[in-house]
Amino acid sequence: MPPKATEMKAPSSTAPRAHTCELAHDQEYMARALELAAKGQGLASPNPMVGAVLVRDGHVVAEAFHTYDGLRHAEIIALEAASESARGATLYVNLEPCCHTGRTGPCTRALISAGIARVAAAMRDPNPLVAGRGFQELRAAGIRVDCDADSDPDLERARRLNEAFAWWIRKRRPLVTLKTALTLDGSVVLPRSLNGNARGNESRWITSEISRAEVHRMRHASDAIMTGIGTIRADDPLLTDRSGLPRRRPLLRVVLDSQLRLSPKSQVVRSANGDVLVFTCARASGVRAKKMSAYGVEIFPVRARRGRPELHAVLAELGRRDILSVMLEAGPLLNQAALEADLVEKVRLFYAPTLVGLGSSLPGLAAGKRSRSLRVRELSGMHTENFGPDFAVEGYLRDVYRDH
């Protein structure tokens, strides 16, 4: 706990030392709040992930994180756990407390009633119903609020944690992350000669097992995974979250299939349990559609664009279903269509240390079918990360918090 000013022997250095000590404690407790918030991954959507830490007299008196099924917000759970110890305490939270009535009452009123002395938040709530109003209510009640977004070292982490929620709450469509695996020279497939040297299913993989484990972690963090019928027919993927981590609702497996060519023998259909959604241009009342429905596959007709399901309509429908995030794991044609339509917010490319001479100038795009509408766009916030022998490049095609 920082020493009180009256205990300091050198008045000239009291303020800087107290401020430095408080900042160090703030960073420690905020890091814990972010750590707690991340526990809501797969469990909080379509709500944001929120962690809360209550500190009084230098001691943590309660901490909590939010899950959608648990209903109560993290702040409320922490207040209830702290009871009278909450009076005069500081709340560390990664997201601005809500000030409106939704599934629950406003957290701001509960914090005021509990006698909280200070609230330290990593970021404002992107929800237009809140967006600074929560802070205003707390300050009006005499509670000190600290949220210096421009200089907060935890801001980037807090934003990344809830970037999908921020995009969906403003756009009402999911944030799309394009993921693909490729060789160093840009190939998204291995030649048959290399495939023949591999054993069993290994012939399908470009990247290592460590990279594939990370992909399943990405799937766990997503509400839906989307691919095209071409990928289904070529690879017969299962498209499930095999991270082993708990999730509230199953990963929604989305297939774009213009003519409804999906086979009942495919792994996606055989494993369907209300978690497979097919967007098609075919009639939903047709014989094939009825057959798919009997297998537990939902068929949803959408308008066509160039003979294929119109992507804006697809994402609008997913947004209507409270799908905050979509992981695009598709082939060259669908990747290209999504980029052309400007519907990709984020990319993550996994590179294997392999050269096969089959590359294209733009990873994951069909050779000879590049559209004039594609434009060169720089990635922002780019960083790389190693996964065994592979490395991944991640970046954003737009600022999900500022893009209007």
C-alpha positions as CSV (number, residue, x, y, z in Angstrom):
1,M,0.0,0.0,0.0
2,P,1.4,3.5,-0.8
3,P,2.4,5.4,2.3
4,K,0.1,8.3,3.2
5,A,1.4,11.8,2.5
6,T,1.6,12.6,6.3
7,E,4.0,9.7,6.7
8,M,6.4,11.0,4.2
9,K,9.5,12.8,5.6
10,A,10.4,14.7,2.5
11,P,7.4,16.9,1.4
12,S,9.1,17.9,-1.9
13,S,9.0,14.3,-3.1
14,T,5.7,13.2,-1.6
15,A,3.6,13.7,-4.7
16,P,5.8,12.0,-7.2
17,R,6.5,9.0,-5.0
18,A,2.9,8.6,-4.1
19,H,1.9,8.9,-7.8
20,T,4.5,6.4,-8.9
21,C,3.5,3.9,-6.2
22,E,-0.2,4.2,-7.0
23,L,0.5,3.8,-10.7
24,A,2.5,0.6,-10.0
25,H,-0.4,-0.8,-7.9
26,D,-2.9,0.2,-10.6
27,Q,-1.1,-1.7,-13.2
28,E,-0.9,-4.8,-11.0
29,Y,-4.6,-4.8,-10.2
30,M,-5.6,-3.9,-13.7
31,A,-3.5,-6.8,-15.1
32,R,-5.5,-9.0,-12.8
33,A,-8.8,-7.6,-13.9
34,L,-7.8,-8.3,-17.5
35,E,-6.7,-11.8,-16.6
36,L,-10.1,-12.4,-15.0
37,A,-12.0,-11.0,-17.9
38,A,-10.2,-13.4,-20.3
39,K,-11.7,-16.3,-18.3
40,G,-15.0,-15.3,-19.9
41,Q,-13.8,-16.3,-23.4
42,G,-16.3,-18.6,-24.9
43,L,-18.6,-18.0,-21.9
44,A,-19.6,-14.3,-22.1
45,S,-20.6,-13.7,-25.7
46,P,-22.7,-11.9,-26.9
47,N,-21.8,-9.8,-23.8
48,P,-18.3,-8.3,-23.4
49,M,-15.7,-10.0,-21.3
50,V,-15.3,-8.2,-18.0
51,G,-13.2,-8.8,-14.9
52,A,-13.4,-6.9,-11.7
53,V,-11.0,-6.5,-8.7
54,L,-12.0,-4.8,-5.5
55,V,-9.1,-3.4,-3.4
56,R,-9.3,-1.8,0.0
57,D,-6.3,-0.7,2.2
58,G,-3.9,-2.5,-0.2
59,H,-5.7,-5.8,0.0
60,V,-7.9,-7.6,-2.6
61,V,-11.3,-8.1,-0.9
62,A,-13.1,-9.6,-3.9
63,E,-12.7,-10.4,-7.6
64,A,-15.0,-11.8,-10.3
65,F,-15.6,-12.2,-14.0
66,H,-18.7,-12.2,-16.1
67,T,-20.4,-15.1,-17.9
68,Y,-23.5,-14.7,-20.0
69,D,-25.4,-17.6,-18.3
70,G,-24.3,-16.3,-14.9
71,L,-26.3,-13.1,-15.7
72,R,-24.8,-10.9,-13.1
73,H,-22.0,-8.5,-14.2
74,A,-18.5,-8.9,-12.8
75,E,-18.9,-5.7,-10.7
76,I,-22.0,-7.0,-9.0
77,I,-20.5,-10.4,-8.2
78,A,-17.5,-8.7,-6.7
79,L,-19.6,-6.3,-4.6
80,E,-21.7,-9.2,-3.3
81,A,-18.5,-11.1,-2.4
82,A,-16.9,-8.1,-0.6
83,S,-20.1,-7.1,1.3
84,E,-19.3,-4.3,3.7
85,S,-15.6,-4.4,2.7
86,A,-16.5,-2.7,-0.5
87,R,-17.1,0.6,1.2
88,G,-14.2,2.9,0.5
89,A,-12.6,0.4,-1.8
90,T,-11.2,0.9,-5.3
91,L,-12.7,-1.1,-8.2
92,Y,-10.4,-2.1,-11.0
93,V,-12.3,-3.1,-14.1
94,N,-11.3,-3.5,-17.8
95,L,-14.5,-1.9,-19.1
96,E,-16.6,1.1,-18.1
97,P,-19.4,0.0,-15.7
98,C,-22.9,0.0,-17.4
99,C,-25.4,2.7,-16.5
100,H,-28.5,1.3,-18.3
101,T,-31.0,-1.5,-17.6
102,G,-30.7,-4.5,-19.9
103,R,-30.8,-8.1,-18.7
104,T,-29.6,-6.6,-15.3
105,G,-29.8,-3.3,-13.6
106,P,-27.1,-0.6,-13.9
107,C,-23.8,-1.4,-12.3
108,T,-23.2,2.3,-11.6
109,R,-26.1,2.5,-9.1
110,A,-24.8,-0.6,-7.3
111,L,-21.3,0.9,-7.0
112,I,-22.6,4.1,-5.7
113,S,-24.9,2.4,-3.1
114,A,-21.9,0.2,-2.0
115,G,-19.8,3.2,-1.2
116,I,-17.0,2.6,-3.7
117,A,-14.5,5.4,-3.4
118,R,-12.7,5.0,-6.8
119,V,-13.1,3.3,-10.1
120,A,-10.1,2.6,-12.3
121,A,-11.2,1.4,-15.8
122,A,-9.0,0.4,-18.8
123,M,-11.4,1.7,-21.4
124,R,-14.8,3.3,-22.1
125,D,-17.7,1.1,-23.1
126,P,-18.2,1.2,-26.9
127,N,-21.9,0.5,-26.4
128,P,-23.6,3.8,-27.4
129,L,-26.0,3.3,-24.5
130,V,-23.0,3.7,-22.1
131,A,-20.0,5.3,-23.9
132,G,-18.9,7.6,-21.1
133,R,-22.3,8.0,-19.3
134,G,-21.3,5.4,-16.7
135,F,-18.2,7.5,-15.8
136,Q,-20.4,10.6,-15.6
137,E,-22.8,9.0,-13.2
138,L,-20.0,7.8,-10.9
139,R,-18.3,11.2,-10.9
140,A,-21.6,13.0,-10.2
141,A,-21.9,10.8,-7.1
142,G,-18.5,11.8,-5.9
143,I,-16.6,8.7,-6.9
144,R,-13.1,9.3,-8.4
145,V,-12.9,7.8,-11.9
146,D,-9.6,7.2,-13.6
147,C,-9.6,6.2,-17.3
148,D,-6.8,8.0,-19.1
149,A,-7.3,6.1,-22.3
150,D,-4.5,7.7,-24.3
151,S,-1.8,6.8,-21.8
152,D,-3.2,3.6,-20.2
153,P,-0.7,0.8,-20.9
154,D,-3.5,-1.7,-20.6
155,L,-5.7,0.0,-23.2
156,E,-4.5,-2.1,-26.1
157,R,-5.0,-5.3,-24.3
158,A,-8.4,-4.3,-23.1
159,R,-9.4,-3.3,-26.6
160,R,-8.2,-6.5,-28.2
161,L,-10.1,-8.5,-25.6
162,N,-13.4,-7.0,-26.6
163,E,-12.8,-6.0,-30.2
164,A,-15.5,-8.3,-31.5
165,F,-18.1,-6.9,-29.1
166,A,-17.0,-3.3,-30.0
167,W,-17.5,-4.0,-33.7
168,W,-20.8,-5.8,-33.3
169,I,-22.4,-3.4,-30.9
170,R,-21.8,-0.5,-33.4
171,K,-22.2,-2.3,-36.7
172,R,-24.6,-5.2,-35.8
173,R,-22.5,-7.6,-37.8
174,P,-19.7,-9.8,-36.7
175,L,-16.0,-9.0,-36.8
176,V,-14.4,-11.2,-39.5
177,T,-10.9,-12.6,-39.1
178,L,-9.4,-14.2,-42.2
179,K,-7.1,-17.0,-41.3
180,T,-5.1,-19.1,-43.6
181,A,-2.0,-21.3,-43.6
182,L,0.6,-21.1,-46.4
183,T,4.2,-21.8,-47.4
184,L,6.8,-19.1,-47.4
185,D,6.3,-18.6,-51.2
186,G,2.5,-18.2,-50.7
187,S,1.1,-21.6,-51.6
188,V,-2.0,-22.7,-49.8
189,V,-1.7,-26.3,-50.9
190,L,1.0,-28.9,-50.9
191,P,1.9,-30.8,-54.1
192,R,0.9,-34.4,-54.3
193,S,4.5,-35.6,-54.1
194,L,4.8,-34.0,-50.6
195,N,1.4,-35.3,-49.6
196,G,2.4,-38.8,-50.5
197,N,5.3,-38.6,-48.1
198,A,3.1,-37.8,-45.2
199,R,1.2,-40.3,-43.1
200,G,-2.5,-40.4,-42.7
201,N,-4.2,-37.0,-42.1
202,E,-0.8,-35.2,-41.9
203,S,-0.9,-34.9,-45.7
204,R,-3.6,-32.2,-45.3
205,W,-1.5,-29.9,-43.1
206,I,0.9,-27.2,-44.2
207,T,1.8,-25.9,-40.7
208,S,2.8,-27.7,-37.5
209,E,0.8,-29.3,-34.8
210,I,1.7,-26.3,-32.5
211,S,0.2,-23.9,-35.1
212,R,-2.9,-26.0,-35.4
213,A,-3.4,-26.0,-31.6
214,E,-3.3,-22.2,-31.8
215,V,-5.9,-22.3,-34.6
216,H,-8.2,-24.2,-32.3
217,R,-7.6,-21.5,-29.6
218,M,-8.7,-19.0,-32.2
219,R,-11.8,-21.1,-33.0
220,H,-12.6,-21.2,-29.3
221,A,-12.4,-17.4,-29.1
222,S,-14.9,-17.1,-32.1
223,D,-18.6,-17.5,-32.2
224,A,-18.6,-18.9,-35.7
225,I,-16.4,-20.4,-38.3
226,M,-17.2,-19.9,-42.0
227,T,-16.1,-21.6,-45.2
228,G,-17.3,-22.4,-48.7
229,I,-18.6,-25.6,-50.3
230,G,-15.3,-25.9,-52.2
231,T,-13.4,-26.4,-49.0
232,I,-15.9,-28.9,-47.7
233,R,-15.7,-30.9,-50.9
234,A,-12.0,-30.8,-51.2
235,D,-11.0,-31.3,-47.5
236,D,-14.1,-32.6,-45.8
237,P,-13.2,-30.7,-42.6
238,L,-15.0,-31.1,-39.3
239,L,-14.8,-27.3,-38.4
240,T,-15.2,-27.8,-34.7
241,D,-13.5,-26.2,-31.6
242,R,-11.2,-28.9,-30.3
243,S,-9.3,-26.7,-27.9
244,G,-10.9,-28.5,-24.9
245,L,-11.8,-25.2,-23.3
246,P,-15.4,-24.6,-22.0
247,R,-17.8,-22.6,-24.1
248,R,-21.4,-21.5,-23.5
249,R,-22.7,-22.3,-27.0
250,P,-21.2,-24.5,-29.7
251,L,-19.1,-23.0,-32.4
252,L,-21.5,-22.2,-35.2
253,R,-20.3,-23.9,-38.4
254,V,-21.3,-21.8,-41.4
255,V,-21.1,-23.1,-45.0
256,L,-21.7,-21.0,-48.1
257,D,-23.2,-23.3,-50.7
258,S,-24.9,-21.6,-53.6
259,Q,-26.4,-24.7,-55.2
260,L,-26.7,-26.8,-52.1
261,R,-24.2,-29.4,-53.1
262,L,-23.3,-30.3,-49.5
263,S,-23.1,-34.1,-49.1
264,P,-24.9,-36.0,-46.3
265,K,-21.7,-38.0,-46.0
266,S,-19.5,-35.0,-45.2
267,Q,-18.2,-34.8,-41.6
268,V,-20.0,-31.4,-41.1
269,V,-23.4,-33.0,-41.9
270,R,-22.7,-36.3,-40.0
271,S,-21.7,-34.4,-36.9
272,A,-24.4,-31.7,-37.1
273,N,-26.3,-31.0,-33.9
274,G,-28.0,-27.7,-34.5
275,D,-24.7,-26.1,-35.0
276,V,-24.4,-26.1,-38.8
277,L,-25.9,-23.3,-40.8
278,V,-25.8,-23.3,-44.6
279,F,-26.4,-20.2,-46.7
280,T,-27.6,-21.0,-50.1
281,C,-29.2,-19.4,-53.2
282,A,-31.3,-22.6,-53.7
283,R,-34.9,-23.0,-52.6
284,A,-35.2,-23.9,-48.9
285,S,-38.3,-25.9,-49.8
286,G,-36.5,-28.2,-52.2
287,V,-35.9,-31.9,-51.7
288,R,-32.2,-31.5,-51.0
289,A,-32.9,-28.8,-48.4
290,K,-35.4,-30.9,-46.6
291,K,-33.0,-33.8,-46.6
292,M,-30.3,-31.6,-45.0
293,S,-32.8,-30.3,-42.4
294,A,-33.5,-33.9,-41.4
295,Y,-29.8,-34.3,-40.6
296,G,-30.0,-31.3,-38.2
297,V,-28.5,-28.8,-40.7
298,E,-30.3,-25.4,-40.9
299,I,-30.7,-24.1,-44.5
300,F,-31.0,-20.3,-44.9
301,P,-31.7,-18.9,-48.4
302,V,-30.1,-15.5,-49.2
303,R,-30.0,-13.4,-52.3
304,A,-27.4,-14.1,-54.8
305,R,-24.5,-12.0,-56.1
306,R,-22.7,-13.3,-59.1
307,G,-24.3,-16.7,-58.5
308,R,-23.1,-16.9,-54.9
309,P,-24.6,-16.1,-51.5
310,E,-24.3,-12.3,-51.0
311,L,-21.8,-11.8,-48.2
312,H,-23.3,-8.7,-46.7
313,A,-26.6,-10.5,-46.3
314,V,-24.8,-13.5,-44.7
315,L,-23.0,-11.3,-42.1
316,A,-26.2,-9.3,-41.4
317,E,-28.0,-12.5,-40.6
318,L,-25.2,-13.7,-38.4
319,G,-25.2,-10.4,-36.6
320,R,-28.9,-10.7,-36.0
321,R,-28.2,-14.1,-34.3
322,D,-25.8,-12.4,-31.9
323,I,-22.7,-13.8,-33.5
324,L,-20.0,-11.3,-32.5
325,S,-17.0,-12.9,-34.3
326,V,-16.5,-15.0,-37.4
327,M,-13.3,-16.9,-38.3
328,L,-13.0,-17.2,-42.0
329,E,-11.2,-20.5,-42.8
330,A,-11.9,-20.8,-46.5
331,G,-10.3,-21.3,-49.9
332,P,-9.1,-18.8,-52.4
333,L,-12.4,-17.9,-54.0
334,L,-14.3,-17.1,-50.7
335,N,-11.2,-15.3,-49.3
336,Q,-11.1,-13.1,-52.4
337,A,-14.8,-12.4,-52.3
338,A,-14.7,-11.3,-48.7
339,L,-11.7,-9.0,-49.3
340,E,-13.4,-7.6,-52.4
341,A,-16.5,-6.9,-50.4
342,D,-14.4,-5.1,-47.7
343,L,-15.8,-7.5,-45.1
344,V,-12.6,-8.6,-43.4
345,E,-11.5,-6.6,-40.4
346,K,-8.5,-8.7,-39.3
347,V,-6.1,-11.3,-40.9
348,R,-3.9,-13.9,-39.4
349,L,-1.5,-15.8,-41.7
350,F,0.4,-18.8,-40.5
351,Y,3.6,-19.4,-42.5
352,A,5.4,-22.7,-42.6
353,P,9.2,-22.8,-43.4
354,T,8.5,-24.5,-46.7
355,L,9.0,-23.6,-50.4
356,V,7.1,-25.5,-53.1
357,G,7.0,-23.0,-56.0
358,L,3.2,-22.9,-56.1
359,G,2.7,-19.4,-54.6
360,S,0.5,-16.6,-55.7
361,S,1.1,-12.8,-55.2
362,L,-1.7,-12.6,-52.6
363,P,-1.9,-15.5,-50.1
364,G,-5.0,-17.5,-50.3
365,L,-6.3,-16.0,-53.6
366,A,-7.1,-17.8,-56.7
367,A,-4.4,-17.5,-59.4
368,G,-5.7,-15.9,-62.6
369,K,-8.9,-14.7,-60.9
370,R,-7.8,-11.5,-59.1
371,S,-10.3,-8.8,-59.3
372,R,-9.7,-5.2,-60.4
373,S,-11.7,-4.2,-57.3
374,L,-9.0,-5.5,-55.0
375,R,-6.8,-2.7,-53.8
376,V,-3.5,-2.6,-51.9
377,R,-4.2,-2.1,-48.2
378,E,-1.7,-1.8,-45.4
379,L,-2.2,-3.7,-42.2
380,S,-2.1,-1.8,-39.0
381,G,-1.2,-3.0,-35.5
382,M,0.8,-5.8,-37.2
383,H,2.8,-8.2,-35.1
384,T,4.4,-11.7,-35.5
385,E,4.5,-14.7,-33.2
386,N,6.3,-18.0,-33.4
387,F,4.6,-21.3,-33.2
388,G,7.2,-24.1,-33.2
389,P,8.8,-24.0,-36.6
390,D,6.1,-21.7,-38.0
391,F,5.3,-18.0,-37.5
392,A,2.0,-16.1,-37.7
393,V,1.5,-12.6,-39.0
394,E,-1.5,-10.7,-37.6
395,G,-2.8,-7.3,-38.5
396,Y,-5.9,-5.2,-39.0
397,L,-7.5,-3.9,-42.2
398,R,-9.4,-1.3,-40.2
399,D,-9.6,0.2,-36.8
400,V,-12.5,-1.6,-35.2
401,Y,-13.0,1.1,-32.6
402,R,-12.9,4.1,-34.9
403,D,-14.1,2.9,-38.3
404,H,-17.5,4.4,-39.1
